[in-house]
Amino acid sequence: MTTDMSSVIPTDREFQLFQQLIENKLGIFLPPQKKALLSNRLWKRLIACDIKGFDEYYRYIQSPQGKGELNLALELITTNETYFFREQKHFDYLRDDILPGVKAGSNFRVWSAAASTGEEPYSIAMLLTDRCPTTWELLCSDVNRKVIEQAKVGIYPEMRIKNIPPDYLRRFCRKGVGSQEGNTRVNAELRQAVQFFTLNLHEDFPDLGQFDLVFLRNVLIYFENENKTKILERIASTLKPNGILFVGHSESLHGISSRFIPVKPAIYRLSAR
């Protein structure tokens, strides 16, 4: 089969099939302008499976024989680039406004609900280790099994670590040598302090307990309003009274959920019922 990209561009009808599949499985709405992304993420899988077009590939991943390939396709589509200490104002608010009010002797619980490859969770863990006045627990989830496995390993190229403060780099990271030169690894102590697992925000949550803070950043933008409301209702049920929710700076809960009160841009507090 040729590797010419022009031969594996999905038609509008084929894109709609994948659009519906992704929404049914993950609740994520893929807008029409994402057709190129779909093609770029999946065309190599067509070649690997010796399949000549997206219509045939769609039928294959819907078959019992294609179940493993379906999981792989969904993982490829939902992989997103991120980096350490992204949207710094959230970390400033955690450091300056939340953690000083945490009572010694309590257990401060945080959930990173769209953990991706781990940059966000490890950023949180560095700050909690440095500034949290009590014991803490950090749970981190993503729908994508592959990125969760990457996060557990905790190895990152230099371009992804540029926002880590120099003191944190010294305390929490180790530079790679030999075959790992140019990479940096989060140290074992920090890796062991973080709990990673897979979770689909589109489905009912397992019993995770109650959290003081939930990071749900740059993920709601992928859902239609109806699914956003359902996810936020589930998130609200995991927060302690007056618990805090961080969303992405391009995201707003206005007109989507009445469960949260805005505190600052992209920062919300759970409202009392």
Contacts in CASP RR format, 6 or more apart in sequence:
PFRMAT RR
TARGET T0000
AUTHOR 0000-0000-0000
METHOD contacts of the structure
MODEL  1
MTTDMSSVIPTDREFQLFQQLIENKLGIFLPPQKKALLSNRLWKRLIACD
IKGFDEYYRYIQSPQGKGELNLALELITTNETYFFREQKHFDYLRDDILP
GVKAGSNFRVWSAAASTGEEPYSIAMLLTDRCPTTWELLCSDVNRKVIEQ
AKVGIYPEMRIKNIPPDYLRRFCRKGVGSQEGNTRVNAELRQAVQFFTLN
LHEDFPDLGQFDLVFLRNVLIYFENENKTKILERIASTLKPNGILFVGHS
ESLHGISSRFIPVKPAIYRLSAR
1 46 0 8 1.000
1 47 0 8 1.000
1 50 0 8 1.000
1 51 0 8 1.000
1 52 0 8 1.000
3 47 0 8 1.000
5 39 0 8 1.000
5 43 0 8 1.000
7 52 0 8 1.000
7 53 0 8 1.000
8 39 0 8 1.000
8 43 0 8 1.000
8 46 0 8 1.000
8 47 0 8 1.000
8 53 0 8 1.000
8 54 0 8 1.000
9 35 0 8 1.000
9 39 0 8 1.000
10 18 0 8 1.000
10 35 0 8 1.000
10 38 0 8 1.000
10 39 0 8 1.000
10 54 0 8 1.000
11 54 0 8 1.000
11 55 0 8 1.000
12 32 0 8 1.000
12 35 0 8 1.000
13 55 0 8 1.000
14 53 0 8 1.000
14 54 0 8 1.000
14 55 0 8 1.000
14 58 0 8 1.000
15 32 0 8 1.000
15 35 0 8 1.000
15 38 0 8 1.000
15 54 0 8 1.000
17 54 0 8 1.000
17 55 0 8 1.000
17 58 0 8 1.000
18 30 0 8 1.000
18 38 0 8 1.000
18 54 0 8 1.000
18 58 0 8 1.000
19 29 0 8 1.000
19 30 0 8 1.000
21 58 0 8 1.000
21 61 0 8 1.000
21 62 0 8 1.000
22 28 0 8 1.000
22 29 0 8 1.000
22 30 0 8 1.000
22 74 0 8 1.000
22 77 0 8 1.000
23 29 0 8 1.000
23 30 0 8 1.000
23 224 0 8 1.000
25 74 0 8 1.000
25 202 0 8 1.000
26 74 0 8 1.000
26 78 0 8 1.000
26 143 0 8 1.000
26 200 0 8 1.000
26 202 0 8 1.000
27 201 0 8 1.000
27 202 0 8 1.000
27 223 0 8 1.000
27 224 0 8 1.000
27 227 0 8 1.000
28 78 0 8 1.000
28 202 0 8 1.000
28 222 0 8 1.000
28 223 0 8 1.000
29 222 0 8 1.000
29 223 0 8 1.000
29 224 0 8 1.000
29 227 0 8 1.000
30 37 0 8 1.000
30 38 0 8 1.000
30 77 0 8 1.000
30 222 0 8 1.000
37 77 0 8 1.000
38 77 0 8 1.000
41 76 0 8 1.000
41 77 0 8 1.000
41 79 0 8 1.000
42 54 0 8 1.000
42 57 0 8 1.000
42 73 0 8 1.000
42 76 0 8 1.000
42 77 0 8 1.000
45 57 0 8 1.000
45 69 0 8 1.000
45 72 0 8 1.000
45 73 0 8 1.000
45 76 0 8 1.000
46 52 0 8 1.000
46 53 0 8 1.000
46 54 0 8 1.000
46 57 0 8 1.000
49 57 0 8 1.000
49 60 0 8 1.000
49 69 0 8 1.000
51 57 0 8 1.000
51 60 0 8 1.000
60 66 0 8 1.000
60 69 0 8 1.000
61 67 0 8 1.000
61 69 0 8 1.000
61 70 0 8 1.000
61 73 0 8 1.000
62 70 0 8 1.000
71 145 0 8 1.000
74 143 0 8 1.000
74 144 0 8 1.000
75 144 0 8 1.000
75 145 0 8 1.000
75 146 0 8 1.000
75 147 0 8 1.000
78 143 0 8 1.000
78 144 0 8 1.000
79 116 0 8 1.000
79 144 0 8 1.000
79 146 0 8 1.000
79 147 0 8 1.000
80 116 0 8 1.000
80 218 0 8 1.000
82 116 0 8 1.000
82 117 0 8 1.000
82 118 0 8 1.000
82 119 0 8 1.000
82 120 0 8 1.000
82 160 0 8 1.000
82 218 0 8 1.000
83 119 0 8 1.000
83 159 0 8 1.000
83 160 0 8 1.000
83 161 0 8 1.000
83 162 0 8 1.000
83 163 0 8 1.000
84 119 0 8 1.000
84 122 0 8 1.000
84 123 0 8 1.000
84 156 0 8 1.000
84 160 0 8 1.000
84 161 0 8 1.000
84 162 0 8 1.000
84 163 0 8 1.000
84 164 0 8 1.000
85 91 0 8 1.000
85 123 0 8 1.000
85 163 0 8 1.000
85 164 0 8 1.000
85 165 0 8 1.000
86 119 0 8 1.000
86 120 0 8 1.000
86 123 0 8 1.000
86 163 0 8 1.000
86 217 0 8 1.000
87 217 0 8 1.000
87 248 0 8 1.000
87 249 0 8 1.000
87 266 0 8 1.000
88 163 0 8 1.000
89 249 0 8 1.000
89 264 0 8 1.000
89 265 0 8 1.000
89 266 0 8 1.000
90 215 0 8 1.000
90 217 0 8 1.000
90 246 0 8 1.000
90 266 0 8 1.000
90 267 0 8 1.000
91 123 0 8 1.000
91 124 0 8 1.000
91 127 0 8 1.000
93 264 0 8 1.000
93 267 0 8 1.000
94 124 0 8 1.000
94 127 0 8 1.000
94 213 0 8 1.000
95 127 0 8 1.000
95 131 0 8 1.000
98 212 0 8 1.000
98 213 0 8 1.000
98 244 0 8 1.000
99 108 0 8 1.000
99 127 0 8 1.000
99 128 0 8 1.000
99 131 0 8 1.000
99 132 0 8 1.000
99 133 0 8 1.000
102 108 0 8 1.000
102 132 0 8 1.000
102 133 0 8 1.000
102 134 0 8 1.000
102 212 0 8 1.000
103 133 0 8 1.000
103 134 0 8 1.000
104 133 0 8 1.000
104 134 0 8 1.000
105 134 0 8 1.000
105 135 0 8 1.000
106 134 0 8 1.000
106 135 0 8 1.000
107 134 0 8 1.000
107 135 0 8 1.000
107 136 0 8 1.000
107 137 0 8 1.000
108 128 0 8 1.000
108 132 0 8 1.000
108 134 0 8 1.000
108 135 0 8 1.000
108 136 0 8 1.000
108 137 0 8 1.000
108 212 0 8 1.000
108 213 0 8 1.000
109 136 0 8 1.000
109 137 0 8 1.000
109 138 0 8 1.000
109 139 0 8 1.000
109 209 0 8 1.000
109 210 0 8 1.000
109 211 0 8 1.000
109 212 0 8 1.000
109 213 0 8 1.000
109 240 0 8 1.000
110 124 0 8 1.000
110 128 0 8 1.000
110 136 0 8 1.000
110 137 0 8 1.000
110 138 0 8 1.000
110 139 0 8 1.000
110 211 0 8 1.000
110 212 0 8 1.000
110 213 0 8 1.000
110 214 0 8 1.000
110 215 0 8 1.000
111 138 0 8 1.000
111 139 0 8 1.000
111 140 0 8 1.000
111 141 0 8 1.000
111 208 0 8 1.000
111 211 0 8 1.000
111 213 0 8 1.000
111 214 0 8 1.000
111 215 0 8 1.000
111 238 0 8 1.000
112 118 0 8 1.000
112 120 0 8 1.000
112 121 0 8 1.000
112 124 0 8 1.000
112 138 0 8 1.000
112 139 0 8 1.000
112 140 0 8 1.000
112 141 0 8 1.000
112 215 0 8 1.000
113 141 0 8 1.000
113 199 0 8 1.000
113 201 0 8 1.000
113 214 0 8 1.000
113 215 0 8 1.000
113 216 0 8 1.000
113 219 0 8 1.000
113 235 0 8 1.000
114 120 0 8 1.000
114 141 0 8 1.000
114 142 0 8 1.000
114 201 0 8 1.000
114 215 0 8 1.000
114 216 0 8 1.000
114 217 0 8 1.000
114 218 0 8 1.000
114 219 0 8 1.000
115 121 0 8 1.000
115 140 0 8 1.000
115 141 0 8 1.000
115 142 0 8 1.000
115 147 0 8 1.000
115 148 0 8 1.000
115 151 0 8 1.000
115 196 0 8 1.000
116 142 0 8 1.000
116 144 0 8 1.000
116 147 0 8 1.000
116 151 0 8 1.000
117 147 0 8 1.000
117 150 0 8 1.000
117 151 0 8 1.000
117 156 0 8 1.000
118 140 0 8 1.000
118 147 0 8 1.000
118 150 0 8 1.000
118 151 0 8 1.000
118 154 0 8 1.000
118 196 0 8 1.000
119 156 0 8 1.000
119 160 0 8 1.000
120 140 0 8 1.000
120 215 0 8 1.000
120 217 0 8 1.000
121 138 0 8 1.000
121 140 0 8 1.000
121 151 0 8 1.000
121 194 0 8 1.000
121 196 0 8 1.000
122 154 0 8 1.000
122 172 0 8 1.000
122 186 0 8 1.000
122 190 0 8 1.000
122 191 0 8 1.000
122 194 0 8 1.000
123 164 0 8 1.000
124 138 0 8 1.000
124 215 0 8 1.000
125 138 0 8 1.000
125 172 0 8 1.000
125 190 0 8 1.000
125 193 0 8 1.000
125 194 0 8 1.000
126 164 0 8 1.000
126 168 0 8 1.000
126 171 0 8 1.000
126 172 0 8 1.000
126 190 0 8 1.000
128 136 0 8 1.000
128 138 0 8 1.000
129 172 0 8 1.000
129 190 0 8 1.000
129 193 0 8 1.000
130 168 0 8 1.000
130 171 0 8 1.000
137 195 0 8 1.000
138 193 0 8 1.000
138 194 0 8 1.000
138 195 0 8 1.000
139 195 0 8 1.000
139 197 0 8 1.000
139 208 0 8 1.000
139 211 0 8 1.000
140 151 0 8 1.000
140 194 0 8 1.000
140 195 0 8 1.000
140 196 0 8 1.000
140 197 0 8 1.000
141 148 0 8 1.000
141 196 0 8 1.000
141 197 0 8 1.000
141 198 0 8 1.000
141 199 0 8 1.000
142 148 0 8 1.000
142 151 0 8 1.000
142 198 0 8 1.000
142 199 0 8 1.000
143 198 0 8 1.000
143 199 0 8 1.000
143 200 0 8 1.000
143 201 0 8 1.000
143 202 0 8 1.000
144 198 0 8 1.000
145 198 0 8 1.000
148 196 0 8 1.000
148 197 0 8 1.000
148 198 0 8 1.000
151 196 0 8 1.000
152 191 0 8 1.000
152 196 0 8 1.000
153 185 0 8 1.000
154 185 0 8 1.000
154 186 0 8 1.000
154 191 0 8 1.000
155 180 0 8 1.000
155 183 0 8 1.000
155 184 0 8 1.000
155 185 0 8 1.000
156 183 0 8 1.000
156 184 0 8 1.000
156 185 0 8 1.000
156 186 0 8 1.000
157 182 0 8 1.000
157 183 0 8 1.000
157 184 0 8 1.000
158 182 0 8 1.000
158 183 0 8 1.000
158 184 0 8 1.000
161 169 0 8 1.000
161 173 0 8 1.000
161 184 0 8 1.000
164 172 0 8 1.000
164 173 0 8 1.000
169 184 0 8 1.000
172 186 0 8 1.000
172 187 0 8 1.000
172 190 0 8 1.000
173 184 0 8 1.000
173 185 0 8 1.000
173 186 0 8 1.000
173 187 0 8 1.000
174 184 0 8 1.000
174 185 0 8 1.000
174 187 0 8 1.000
175 182 0 8 1.000
175 183 0 8 1.000
175 184 0 8 1.000
176 182 0 8 1.000
176 183 0 8 1.000
176 184 0 8 1.000
176 185 0 8 1.000
199 205 0 8 1.000
199 206 0 8 1.000
201 219 0 8 1.000
201 231 0 8 1.000
201 234 0 8 1.000
202 227 0 8 1.000
202 231 0 8 1.000
204 234 0 8 1.000
205 234 0 8 1.000
205 237 0 8 1.000
205 238 0 8 1.000
208 238 0 8 1.000
209 238 0 8 1.000
210 238 0 8 1.000
210 239 0 8 1.000
210 240 0 8 1.000
211 238 0 8 1.000
211 239 0 8 1.000
211 240 0 8 1.000
211 243 0 8 1.000
212 239 0 8 1.000
212 240 0 8 1.000
212 243 0 8 1.000
212 244 0 8 1.000
213 243 0 8 1.000
213 244 0 8 1.000
213 245 0 8 1.000
213 246 0 8 1.000
214 235 0 8 1.000
214 238 0 8 1.000
214 239 0 8 1.000
214 243 0 8 1.000
214 244 0 8 1.000
214 245 0 8 1.000
214 246 0 8 1.000
215 246 0 8 1.000
216 231 0 8 1.000
216 235 0 8 1.000
216 245 0 8 1.000
216 246 0 8 1.000
216 247 0 8 1.000
217 246 0 8 1.000
217 247 0 8 1.000
217 248 0 8 1.000
217 251 0 8 1.000
217 266 0 8 1.000
218 248 0 8 1.000
218 250 0 8 1.000
218 251 0 8 1.000
220 228 0 8 1.000
220 231 0 8 1.000
220 232 0 8 1.000
220 247 0 8 1.000
220 248 0 8 1.000
220 251 0 8 1.000
221 250 0 8 1.000
221 251 0 8 1.000
223 231 0 8 1.000
225 256 0 8 1.000
228 256 0 8 1.000
228 257 0 8 1.000
229 256 0 8 1.000
229 257 0 8 1.000
232 253 0 8 1.000
232 256 0 8 1.000
232 257 0 8 1.000
232 259 0 8 1.000
232 260 0 8 1.000
233 257 0 8 1.000
233 259 0 8 1.000
235 245 0 8 1.000
236 257 0 8 1.000
236 259 0 8 1.000
236 260 0 8 1.000
236 270 0 8 1.000
239 245 0 8 1.000
239 270 0 8 1.000
240 270 0 8 1.000
241 270 0 8 1.000
241 272 0 8 1.000
242 269 0 8 1.000
242 270 0 8 1.000
243 269 0 8 1.000
243 270 0 8 1.000
244 263 0 8 1.000
244 267 0 8 1.000
244 268 0 8 1.000
244 269 0 8 1.000
244 270 0 8 1.000
245 260 0 8 1.000
245 267 0 8 1.000
245 268 0 8 1.000
245 269 0 8 1.000
245 270 0 8 1.000
246 266 0 8 1.000
246 267 0 8 1.000
246 268 0 8 1.000
247 253 0 8 1.000
247 266 0 8 1.000
247 268 0 8 1.000
248 266 0 8 1.000
249 265 0 8 1.000
249 266 0 8 1.000
251 266 0 8 1.000
252 266 0 8 1.000
253 260 0 8 1.000
253 262 0 8 1.000
253 268 0 8 1.000
258 271 0 8 1.000
259 270 0 8 1.000
259 271 0 8 1.000
260 268 0 8 1.000
260 269 0 8 1.000
260 270 0 8 1.000
260 271 0 8 1.000
261 268 0 8 1.000
261 269 0 8 1.000
261 270 0 8 1.000
261 271 0 8 1.000
262 268 0 8 1.000
263 269 0 8 1.000
END
